Amino acid sequence: MASTWRTLAASLSAGALLLTVFGCSPVDSTSSSSAQPSTTSSPSATATPEPEPSQTAEEQQSTADMIGQAPEGAQDNALTVLDTLAVKGRAPKTGYSRDQFGAAWADVDHNGCDTRNDILNRDLTDKTYKANTHDCVVASGVLQDPYTGTRIDFVRGQDTSAAVQIDHVVALSDAWQKGAQQLTEDERRNLANDPYNLLAVDGPSNQRKSDGDAATWLPSNTGFRCEYVARQIGVKQKYRLWVTQAEHDAMANVLATCPTQTIPADGGVITPVQAEQQPAQTVEPQPTQEVPAPQPAPTQEPVPQPAQQDTNVYYKNCTAVRAVGKAPLHQGEPGYSSKLDRDGDGIACE
């Protein structure tokens, strides 16, 4: 019996010794497996890319959502919106080509007319059209050029079309170097065809501008500089583009002369400044006509001047007419157009 108890005790001692020697192995493997996730950080590694799909979804807006819409800051103070734009250095032009912004003058709004003719239709008056184009291809028209403040008679043709060109207010090359590289293909195509970023302008002025920003080029028509700079700010806000420090300062200097200037709310341009100046010029010679008796009468009586200047005065709509206090307009008066005279009684904007 005693030997039996000795045998049992020896067995129990051996078992305890085995547990003592090998007992740390399961504990170590458990702790190492529980430590593994914090060491490899696999959850955080998968969490990092997660924002990317949501950002991509936000950026991929359809053409219908983007084209023709004013930016969120439309009609906000331009200086205030300028201060919301990021200020960074110009990125390299590496990789830039016009193709990065889609085919030139594509029909992105699917109205059957390419972007160039859409803008000519919007910005020109007294238009005629190429036959069988459903009033799309502009054959001739009159442009009150915002960049020079002059009248341009547009005639479509190999040697004449370049007199009026469609300008990207924010040049595509400039946009490429200030954030457009990060835009989606659809957004870059929208930027290139967005009426908000396009103006029909004097061809030579557009050539001189090239891809310059506000720090290197401004319109010679000083009366348009505030709206021009404000529109650039609106475009950059809309497409999340930045400005350089020199560009920011140049914009701020222009807007300092017009601190109440707002971000334009539409794609077109109304230039009532020209409309107000020209009637004043036609009225002034008249008092001098009455003082000299017969001599001035032969030269001034045919009244060619008012007839010439009538065509130089253009109002986009009756709202613009009323804004400068010229309503109602009678047939023959500066700025009268049959398009403003809906009932055809010779009196517009009644």
C-alpha distance (Angstrom), angle and dihedral (degrees) to the residues before:
residue distance angle dihedral
M1 . . .
A2 3.78 . .
S3 3.78 90.1 .
T4 3.80 89.6 50.8
W5 3.82 90.9 54.1
R6 3.80 89.9 47.0
T7 3.81 90.6 52.4
L8 3.83 91.6 48.9
A9 3.81 92.5 48.2
A10 3.78 91.0 49.6
S11 3.79 90.6 52.2
L12 3.79 92.4 50.6
S13 3.82 91.2 49.0
A14 3.79 91.0 51.5
G15 3.81 91.2 50.6
A16 3.78 92.3 50.7
L17 3.80 89.8 49.1
L18 3.84 90.7 52.8
L19 3.81 91.5 51.3
T20 3.75 90.9 48.8
V21 3.81 93.2 51.5
F22 3.83 100.2 41.2
G23 3.82 102.5 24.7
C24 3.94 95.5 97.0
S25 3.81 93.8 61.6
P26 3.84 97.2 77.6
V27 3.81 91.0 42.1
D28 3.83 92.5 51.7
S29 3.81 93.6 47.4
T30 3.82 90.2 50.9
S31 3.77 94.0 48.5
S32 3.78 92.5 44.8
S33 3.80 91.9 50.5
S34 3.82 91.3 48.2
A35 3.78 90.8 47.4
Q36 3.78 91.6 49.1
P37 3.84 97.8 80.8
S38 3.79 93.7 50.5
T39 3.80 90.5 47.6
T40 3.80 96.1 48.1
S41 3.82 93.7 34.4
S42 3.78 89.9 -149.4
P43 3.84 93.3 161.4
S44 3.82 92.4 53.5
A45 3.80 90.5 44.6
T46 3.77 90.9 58.1
A47 3.82 91.2 42.8
T48 3.82 94.0 57.6
P49 3.82 98.5 67.9
E50 3.82 92.7 43.4
P51 3.84 95.9 90.6
E52 3.80 90.1 56.7
P53 3.83 97.2 74.6
S54 3.83 91.1 48.8
Q55 3.82 91.8 48.3
T56 3.78 91.2 48.7
A57 3.79 90.8 50.4
E58 3.80 91.0 51.7
E59 3.79 92.8 48.7
Q60 3.78 96.2 47.4
Q61 3.79 99.5 80.0
S62 3.77 118.5 161.5
T63 3.77 123.9 -108.7
A64 3.79 90.1 -111.4
D65 3.81 90.5 56.1
M66 3.80 94.6 50.8
I67 3.79 110.4 30.9
G68 3.77 115.5 93.8
Q69 3.79 96.7 -1.3
A70 3.77 119.8 127.8
P71 3.81 115.8 -127.1
E72 3.78 121.4 -94.3
G73 3.81 89.5 -101.7
A74 3.82 94.3 56.6
Q75 3.81 110.7 144.8
D76 3.81 90.5 10.9
N77 3.78 117.0 124.9
A78 3.82 107.8 -78.3
L79 3.82 94.8 -139.7
T80 3.81 90.0 52.1
V81 3.81 92.5 50.7
L82 3.82 90.9 45.1
D83 3.78 89.0 60.2
T84 3.83 90.2 56.6
L85 3.82 92.8 59.4
A86 3.78 117.8 97.6
V87 3.81 114.9 -111.1
K88 3.81 112.4 -142.6
G89 3.76 141.0 144.9
R90 3.80 120.8 -86.9
A91 3.82 111.8 -89.4
P92 3.83 119.7 -133.3
K93 3.78 116.5 -81.1
T94 3.80 88.8 -131.5
G95 3.80 112.5 140.1
Y96 3.79 95.6 14.9
S97 3.80 119.3 143.8
R98 3.78 133.1 146.0
D99 3.81 87.3 -112.0
Q100 3.81 89.3 67.8
F101 3.84 85.4 73.2
G102 3.80 96.7 48.7
A103 3.79 130.6 -106.9
A104 3.80 114.0 -23.8
W105 3.81 113.8 -98.0
A106 3.78 96.3 -4.5
D107 3.80 119.8 179.4
V108 3.80 91.9 -111.3
D109 3.81 95.8 160.7
H110 3.83 91.1 51.2
N111 3.80 94.5 -131.1
G112 3.80 92.5 134.0
C113 3.80 93.6 -105.4
D114 3.82 127.9 93.4
T115 3.79 121.1 -118.1
R116 3.82 96.0 -106.0
N117 3.80 92.5 57.3
D118 3.80 91.0 42.1
I119 3.81 89.0 59.9
L120 3.81 93.9 43.2
N121 3.80 87.6 52.0
R122 3.79 90.7 50.5
D123 3.81 99.8 44.2
L124 3.83 104.1 34.1
T125 3.79 128.1 75.1
D126 3.81 131.8 -157.1
K127 3.78 89.5 33.1
T128 3.78 129.5 -178.2
Y129 3.79 123.2 -167.9
K130 3.76 138.3 -140.1
A131 3.78 109.5 -102.6
N132 3.81 119.4 -95.9
T133 3.83 94.8 14.3
H134 3.83 96.7 107.7
D135 3.83 91.4 -116.4
C136 3.79 91.4 -55.9
V137 3.81 108.9 110.1
V138 3.81 108.2 63.3
A139 3.81 111.3 -139.6
S140 3.81 97.3 -178.8
G141 3.79 141.4 -11.1
V142 3.77 147.2 140.5
L143 3.81 124.5 -90.0
Q144 3.79 123.7 -162.9
D145 3.80 92.4 -153.8
P146 3.81 112.9 -139.1
Y147 3.82 93.8 -161.7
T148 3.81 97.0 56.9
G149 3.81 102.4 16.5
T150 3.81 90.6 -127.1
R151 3.79 135.8 120.9
I152 3.80 117.0 -107.4
D153 3.80 122.6 -167.5
F154 3.78 105.5 -146.1
V155 3.80 120.3 -151.4
R156 3.79 119.2 176.8
G157 3.80 113.1 -125.8
Q158 3.78 145.1 110.5
D159 3.81 93.1 -89.8
T160 3.82 99.2 31.4
S161 3.81 110.2 38.8
A162 3.81 93.0 80.5
A163 3.82 90.3 67.5
V164 3.81 86.4 81.8
Q165 3.79 117.7 38.8
I166 3.79 133.3 176.5
D167 3.80 109.5 -116.8
H168 3.79 127.1 -157.1
V169 3.81 100.0 -134.9
V170 3.81 87.0 -150.9
A171 3.80 101.4 38.5
L172 3.80 114.7 -127.0
S173 3.80 93.5 -126.6
D174 3.81 89.9 50.8
A175 3.80 89.8 48.8
W176 3.83 90.8 49.9
Q177 3.80 90.4 56.9
K178 3.81 93.3 46.4
G179 3.77 105.9 50.6
A180 3.81 108.8 -54.3
Q181 3.81 90.7 107.7
Q182 3.81 86.3 71.8
L183 3.82 94.3 50.3
T184 3.79 121.9 98.3
E185 3.81 120.0 -105.5
D186 3.81 90.0 -105.6
E187 3.79 92.3 51.8
R188 3.81 92.4 49.6
R189 3.81 90.3 49.6
N190 3.80 89.1 49.7
L191 3.80 91.5 49.9
A192 3.81 90.9 52.7
N193 3.82 93.4 49.5
D194 3.80 102.3 31.8
P195 3.84 110.0 123.8
Y196 3.80 87.1 -146.1
N197 3.82 88.7 66.6
L198 3.83 95.8 41.2
L199 3.82 133.7 82.7
A200 3.79 132.7 172.2
V201 3.81 103.8 -126.2
D202 3.80 146.4 160.8
G203 3.83 107.0 -62.8
P204 3.82 98.6 -137.7
S205 3.82 90.7 49.3
N206 3.79 90.1 52.1
Q207 3.80 90.1 50.9
R208 3.80 91.8 50.8
K209 3.78 91.2 49.8
S210 3.81 92.1 52.1
D211 3.85 106.4 160.9
G212 3.80 94.9 -28.3
D213 3.79 124.3 140.2
A214 3.81 127.8 -145.4
A215 3.81 90.7 -78.3
T216 3.81 92.4 61.2
W217 3.83 105.6 28.7
L218 3.80 139.0 25.8
P219 3.84 130.0 169.5
S220 3.80 115.7 -88.7
N221 3.82 86.9 -131.3
T222 3.81 97.0 86.0
G223 3.80 90.9 -168.8
F224 3.81 89.5 66.5
R225 3.80 99.1 46.2
C226 3.80 95.9 91.3
E227 3.81 93.8 53.5
Y228 3.82 90.9 41.9
V229 3.80 93.5 54.4
A230 3.81 91.6 42.2
R231 3.80 90.2 53.6
Q232 3.81 91.1 51.0
I233 3.79 88.7 52.6
G234 3.81 90.1 49.5
V235 3.81 92.2 51.1
K236 3.80 92.5 48.0
Q237 3.78 91.3 49.5
K238 3.81 92.0 48.0
Y239 3.82 94.3 51.7
R240 3.82 97.9 34.3
L241 3.80 94.8 -114.6
W242 3.78 124.5 154.5
V243 3.82 135.1 -136.1
T244 3.79 131.1 -133.1
Q245 3.79 119.3 -120.1
A246 3.81 91.5 -107.9
E247 3.81 90.7 49.7
H248 3.82 91.9 47.8
D249 3.80 91.2 51.2
A250 3.81 93.1 47.3
M251 3.82 90.8 51.0
A252 3.79 91.6 47.5
N253 3.81 90.7 50.6
V254 3.81 91.7 53.2
L255 3.81 92.9 46.0
A256 3.81 91.0 48.9
T257 3.81 85.9 73.3
C258 3.83 90.7 54.3
P259 3.83 106.9 27.4
T260 3.82 93.0 170.5
Q261 3.84 93.7 56.3
T262 3.80 111.0 130.8
I263 3.80 131.9 -154.8
P264 3.85 107.0 -90.0
A265 3.77 112.4 -105.7
D266 3.81 100.7 -153.0
G267 3.79 141.3 35.9
G268 3.78 98.7 -108.7
V269 3.78 131.6 76.4
I270 3.79 126.2 -126.5
T271 3.80 113.9 -164.3
P272 3.82 105.6 -172.2
V273 3.83 89.3 159.3
Q274 3.80 90.4 75.8
A275 3.80 91.9 44.5
E276 3.80 91.6 53.9
Q277 3.79 96.0 46.6
Q278 3.78 98.0 50.9
P279 3.82 99.7 54.6
A280 3.81 87.1 50.3
Q281 3.81 89.1 56.1
T282 3.81 92.4 50.2
V283 3.80 93.5 49.4
E284 3.81 97.2 50.1
P285 3.84 99.0 67.0
Q286 3.80 92.2 54.3
P287 3.84 99.0 77.0
T288 3.82 89.2 52.7
Q289 3.79 89.5 52.2
E290 3.80 91.5 64.4
V291 3.82 97.0 48.8
P292 3.84 99.8 56.9
A293 3.76 105.9 55.3
P294 3.78 118.6 -151.4
Q295 3.82 103.5 -6.1
P296 3.80 102.5 67.8
A297 3.78 91.1 37.7
P298 3.83 97.4 74.8
T299 3.81 94.1 49.2
Q300 3.80 97.8 39.6
E301 3.78 102.3 31.0
P302 3.82 96.3 78.6
V303 3.85 84.6 65.0
P304 3.81 97.5 -148.5
Q305 3.80 91.7 154.1
P306 3.80 98.9 66.1
A307 3.80 90.1 46.5
Q308 3.83 91.0 53.4
Q309 3.75 94.5 44.9
D310 3.80 94.9 46.7
T311 3.79 88.6 71.2
N312 3.79 90.6 50.1
V313 3.80 91.9 60.7
Y314 3.78 113.2 82.2
Y315 3.77 131.6 176.1
K316 3.77 118.4 -170.3
N317 3.81 92.3 -151.0
C318 3.79 142.7 -21.2
T319 3.81 90.4 -83.8
A320 3.83 88.3 64.8
V321 3.82 90.4 47.2
R322 3.78 92.2 52.5
A323 3.80 91.8 44.6
V324 3.82 90.2 64.6
G325 3.82 93.9 40.3
K326 3.82 96.4 -112.7
A327 3.82 99.8 122.2
P328 2.95 127.5 150.7
L329 3.81 100.2 42.1
H330 3.80 118.9 -160.8
Q331 3.77 124.4 -151.1
G332 3.82 108.9 -86.4
E333 3.79 94.3 26.8
P334 3.83 119.8 117.4
G335 3.78 110.7 -81.2
Y336 3.82 97.0 14.4
S337 3.81 111.9 145.7
S338 3.77 131.3 174.9
K339 3.80 86.7 -130.4
L340 3.81 89.1 65.9
D341 3.84 91.7 45.4
R342 3.78 100.7 73.5
D343 3.80 98.0 174.1
G344 3.82 93.7 42.4
D345 3.79 95.0 -128.3
G346 3.80 94.3 130.7
I347 3.81 93.7 -103.2
A348 3.81 118.4 99.6
C349 3.82 129.0 -163.0
E350 3.83 93.2 12.5
